[in-house]
Amino acid sequence: MNPRRALCTLVLCLLASGATAQVTTPHPRLILDAATLGALRARAASNTPQWRALKAYCDSFIGGTVNYPDHLAYPDPPDIGQGYQGEDYFPALIGEAFCYQTLRVSDPTTAAKYGAKAVDVLVKMSMPFPGAHGEHPSTDSGFAVRFFGVGMGIAYDWLYGLLTPEQRKQVYSTANGWTDYWEGSSGPSTCGGLAPA
């Protein structure tokens, strides 16, 4: 197995393994624990240069359109396209979700704009394959899994409270499809698919 495929398989396995455990803590559960969120929220409240830069990045997409994977990959800002195999979806998705989580308590109105944009990116990038607009997991020898797979896993957690039941099902079903593809492509695997939490 080549190193890139091994890394992608490992990431999908870790995401899948963590998602199938019975967890009773509230979302977010991945990366953004209470201490980390507290520190981020303090930086936002202090209006640090790092926060201002992140907020400006998040603000740059508000008002734009998010394209499906099979539409224009490199639109002009403030629109978001997938770029090369999802590389432009990923930073926009994580940035918007990060801004949402940072401001969710102190400024719910602004946070809602970031959350809505992040949900739009997540829903577009998790369109099922086969089906209208979906990205095939094997495109370019699976290069896209590093952006689509990781992005779906993190954003599902960080945006969980904003997703409708139908959107949650779409994200974890598409993630399962990607996992199933990789399990079938790389032989037997010990990691299972994602399940709704």
C-alpha positions in Angstrom: 0.0 0.0 0.0 1.4 3.4 -0.9 2.0 5.9 1.9 -0.8 8.3 0.7 -3.4 5.6 0.6 -2.3 4.3 4.0 -2.6 7.8 5.5 -6.1 8.3 4.0 -7.2 4.9 5.2 -5.9 5.6 8.7 -7.7 8.9 8.9 -11.0 7.3 7.7 -10.6 4.5 10.2 -9.9 6.9 13.1 -12.9 9.0 12.2 -15.1 5.9 11.8 -13.9 4.2 15.0 -14.4 7.4 17.1 -17.9 8.0 15.6 -19.2 4.5 16.4 -18.5 4.6 20.1 -21.3 5.4 22.5 -20.6 9.0 23.5 -22.9 11.1 25.7 -20.9 14.4 25.8 -22.3 17.2 23.7 -20.9 18.3 20.4 -18.3 19.4 19.5 -16.3 16.3 20.5 -13.4 16.5 18.0 -10.5 18.9 18.7 -12.6 21.6 20.3 -12.9 20.6 24.0 -14.1 23.0 26.6 -10.6 24.3 27.4 -9.8 25.0 23.8 -13.2 26.6 23.1 -12.7 28.8 26.2 -9.3 30.0 25.0 -10.6 30.7 21.5 -13.6 32.6 22.9 -11.3 34.6 25.1 -9.2 35.6 22.1 -12.2 36.6 20.2 -13.4 38.7 23.1 -10.0 40.4 23.3 -10.1 40.9 19.5 -6.6 39.6 19.0 -4.9 40.0 15.6 -5.2 36.3 15.1 -9.0 36.4 15.7 -9.4 39.4 13.5 -7.6 37.6 10.7 -9.7 34.5 11.1 -12.9 36.5 11.3 -11.9 38.4 8.1 -11.4 35.1 6.4 -14.8 33.8 7.5 -16.5 37.1 6.5 -15.0 36.9 3.0 -17.4 34.1 2.1 -20.6 35.5 3.5 -22.9 36.5 0.6 -21.2 34.1 -1.8 -22.5 30.9 -3.4 -21.2 27.4 -2.7 -20.8 25.3 -5.8 -21.5 21.6 -6.0 -18.4 19.3 -6.7 -19.4 19.0 -10.3 -19.8 22.7 -10.9 -17.2 25.4 -11.3 -14.2 24.4 -9.1 -12.5 27.8 -9.0 -15.1 30.5 -8.8 -14.3 34.1 -8.0 -14.6 35.2 -4.3 -16.8 35.3 -2.4 -18.1 32.1 -4.0 -16.7 28.7 -2.9 -15.9 25.8 -5.3 -14.1 22.5 -4.5 -10.8 23.6 -6.0 -8.6 20.7 -6.7 -10.4 17.6 -5.3 -11.8 19.5 -2.4 -8.8 21.6 -1.3 -10.8 24.8 -1.5 -13.8 23.4 0.3 -11.8 22.2 3.3 -10.4 25.5 4.6 -13.6 27.4 4.0 -15.6 24.7 5.7 -13.3 24.4 8.7 -12.9 28.2 9.0 -16.6 28.9 8.9 -17.3 26.1 11.4 -14.5 27.3 13.6 -15.9 30.9 13.6 -19.3 29.5 14.3 -18.1 27.6 17.4 -16.1 30.5 18.6 -19.0 33.0 18.6 -21.9 30.6 19.2 -22.3 31.8 22.8 -21.2 35.4 22.8 -22.6 36.5 19.4 -25.2 34.1 18.2 -26.4 36.3 15.3 -22.9 36.5 13.7 -22.3 32.9 14.6 -25.4 31.9 12.7 -24.1 33.4 9.5 -20.9 31.4 9.8 -22.8 28.2 10.7 -25.1 28.6 7.8 -22.2 29.0 5.4 -20.4 26.0 6.9 -23.6 23.8 6.6 -23.9 24.9 3.0 -20.4 23.8 2.2 -20.8 20.5 4.1 -24.1 19.6 2.4 -22.7 20.4 -1.1 -19.5 18.4 -0.5 -21.4 15.4 1.0 -23.7 14.9 -2.0 -24.0 11.2 -2.5 -22.2 9.3 -5.2 -23.5 7.9 -7.4 -26.1 10.6 -7.7 -26.4 14.2 -8.9 -23.4 16.3 -8.0 -21.5 13.8 -5.8 -17.8 13.3 -5.9 -16.5 9.8 -6.7 -14.1 8.6 -3.9 -11.7 7.2 -6.5 -11.2 10.5 -8.4 -7.5 11.1 -9.0 -6.6 7.8 -7.2 -8.5 9.0 -4.1 -6.7 12.3 -3.6 -9.9 14.0 -2.5 -10.4 11.8 0.6 -8.0 14.0 2.5 -10.3 17.0 2.1 -13.8 15.4 1.7 -13.3 12.6 4.3 -11.7 14.7 7.0 -13.9 17.7 6.3 -17.1 15.6 6.6 -15.9 14.1 9.9 -14.9 17.3 11.6 -17.8 19.4 10.3 -20.4 16.8 11.2 -19.3 17.1 14.8 -18.8 20.9 14.9 -22.1 21.6 13.1 -24.1 18.8 14.5 -26.6 21.1 16.3 -27.3 23.0 13.0 -27.8 20.0 10.8 -31.3 18.7 10.1 -31.8 15.0 10.6 -31.9 14.7 6.8 -28.5 16.5 6.5 -27.0 14.4 9.2 -28.1 11.3 7.3 -26.7 12.6 4.1 -23.3 13.3 5.6 -22.8 10.0 7.5 -24.2 8.0 4.5 -21.8 9.7 2.1 -18.9 9.2 4.6 -20.0 5.5 4.9 -19.9 5.3 1.1 -16.4 6.7 1.0 -15.3 4.3 3.8 -17.0 1.4 2.0 -15.2 2.3 -1.2 -11.8 2.4 0.6 -12.4 -0.9 2.5 -13.3 -2.5 -0.8 -10.4 -1.0 -2.7 -7.7 -1.8 -0.2 -8.8 -5.2 0.9 -10.1 -6.3 4.3 -10.2 -3.6 7.0 -10.9 -3.6 10.7 -12.5 -0.2 10.7 -16.3 0.2 10.5 -18.4 2.8 8.8 -19.7 5.9 10.5 -23.0 5.7 12.3 -25.3 8.5 13.4 -24.6 9.9 16.8 
